[in-house]
Amino acid sequence: MLETGPIERFKKVGNYASYCRCVQSNRFSNGKSKGKGNRKNGNKYLSWAYVEAANLALWNYDYIKRYHQRKTAKTNNVVAIKAIAHKLARACYYIIRDQKEFDPLKAFA
């Protein structure tokens, strides 16, 4: 929460996920890549923290392990971990904004 600052500055959950570097910054037009965008924009410490949280969540939650196995069947391990980090970043946005407890079944059902 301290690294994020006031959550009201993010209008949508996607803006927060982008700030945490949990989404790609590719630009496409007509199915063609038009550049990488501003890849270094955002908070690198939040990006690191969410990847670490994703790795720890793999150890503690069976449904996150199942989600990880489904993702690694389609892509590689790094992309699967980053997808879990993205889901955790989205969940943290709502936790901070609404002051509610984390419900992992809601995020990974």
Backbone torsions as a table, in degrees:
resi	resn	phi	psi	omega
1	MET	NA	-36.9	-179.4
2	LEU	-69.8	-35.6	179.5
3	GLU	-71.7	-29.5	-178.4
4	THR	-77.0	-39.9	-175.1
5	GLY	85.8	-160.5	179.5
6	PRO	-67.2	125.1	-175.5
7	ILE	-71.3	-17.9	-178.1
8	GLU	-67.0	-16.8	-180.0
9	ARG	-74.3	-11.5	175.8
10	PHE	-102.3	115.6	-176.4
11	LYS	-71.0	-37.0	-177.5
12	LYS	-131.2	163.4	180.0
13	VAL	-65.8	-30.7	178.1
14	GLY	-65.6	-34.2	177.1
15	ASN	-65.5	-38.9	178.2
16	TYR	-68.0	-42.3	178.9
17	ALA	-63.2	-36.7	177.2
18	SER	-67.6	-40.0	177.5
19	TYR	-62.8	-33.1	179.7
20	CYS	-83.6	4.4	-178.6
21	ARG	58.2	38.7	179.1
22	CYS	-99.2	0.4	177.7
23	VAL	-128.9	157.2	178.2
24	GLN	-78.3	156.3	-179.6
25	SER	-112.8	32.4	179.1
26	ASN	-70.9	149.5	176.3
27	ARG	-118.4	127.6	-179.6
28	PHE	-123.9	144.2	173.4
29	SER	-142.0	122.6	-179.3
30	ASN	57.7	35.7	178.0
31	GLY	78.9	5.0	-178.6
32	LYS	-112.6	143.0	179.1
33	SER	-73.6	129.9	-179.3
34	LYS	-116.0	13.7	177.3
35	GLY	137.8	173.2	-178.0
36	LYS	-96.6	-12.7	-177.3
37	GLY	75.5	-154.3	-178.9
38	ASN	-100.4	82.7	-173.6
39	ARG	-66.5	-29.7	-176.0
40	LYS	-90.4	5.9	-179.6
41	ASN	-79.8	138.1	179.6
42	GLY	118.6	-168.6	-174.4
43	ASN	-107.1	110.2	-177.5
44	LYS	-69.5	-25.3	179.6
45	TYR	-73.0	-37.1	175.2
46	LEU	-68.1	-37.4	176.7
47	SER	-59.8	-47.1	178.9
48	TRP	-62.9	-42.7	-177.4
49	ALA	-64.9	-40.5	-179.9
50	TYR	-71.0	-32.7	175.2
51	VAL	-67.9	-40.3	176.3
52	GLU	-64.7	-40.9	177.5
53	ALA	-64.3	-35.9	177.6
54	ALA	-65.2	-41.3	178.1
55	ASN	-65.3	-39.7	177.9
56	LEU	-69.8	-34.4	179.1
57	ALA	-65.9	-30.8	177.1
58	LEU	-61.8	-33.8	-179.0
59	TRP	-75.3	-30.9	-167.9
60	ASN	-102.3	-21.9	-174.2
61	TYR	-122.9	124.7	-177.9
62	ASP	-68.4	-37.4	-177.9
63	TYR	-71.5	-26.4	173.7
64	ILE	-73.3	-35.1	174.5
65	LYS	-62.0	-42.3	178.6
66	ARG	-64.8	-40.9	177.0
67	TYR	-61.8	-43.0	179.3
68	HIS	-62.8	-41.3	179.0
69	GLN	-64.2	-39.7	177.4
70	ARG	-64.7	-40.6	180.0
71	LYS	-69.9	-40.3	-179.7
72	THR	-70.1	-21.6	175.3
73	ALA	-68.7	-28.2	-179.2
74	LYS	-96.7	-33.3	-176.9
75	THR	-132.4	-166.3	177.8
76	ASN	-92.6	176.8	-174.0
77	ASN	-65.8	-38.2	-177.5
78	VAL	-64.2	-42.7	179.5
79	VAL	-66.2	-37.7	179.6
80	ALA	-66.1	-42.7	178.3
81	ILE	-64.0	-41.5	179.8
82	LYS	-66.6	-32.7	176.2
83	ALA	-66.4	-39.2	176.4
84	ILE	-66.2	-41.1	177.5
85	ALA	-61.5	-38.1	178.1
86	HIS	-64.6	-43.3	177.9
87	LYS	-63.4	-39.2	178.1
88	LEU	-67.5	-37.5	177.6
89	ALA	-64.1	-41.8	177.8
90	ARG	-63.8	-41.6	179.1
91	ALA	-64.8	-40.3	-180.0
92	CYS	-65.8	-33.8	176.4
93	TYR	-58.4	-47.8	-179.1
94	TYR	-70.9	-32.1	177.0
95	ILE	-64.2	-46.1	-178.3
96	ILE	-69.7	-42.0	-176.9
97	ARG	-69.3	-45.6	-173.8
98	ASP	-97.0	-6.4	-178.7
99	GLN	56.4	50.6	178.4
100	LYS	-118.8	165.1	178.2
101	GLU	-77.9	157.5	178.9
102	PHE	-76.6	128.5	176.1
103	ASP	-117.5	97.2	-175.8
104	PRO	-65.4	-27.1	178.4
105	LEU	-66.8	-31.1	178.2
106	LYS	-69.9	-36.7	-177.4
107	ALA	-81.9	-32.8	-172.9
108	PHE	-118.9	24.5	-179.5
109	ALA	-73.4	NA	NA
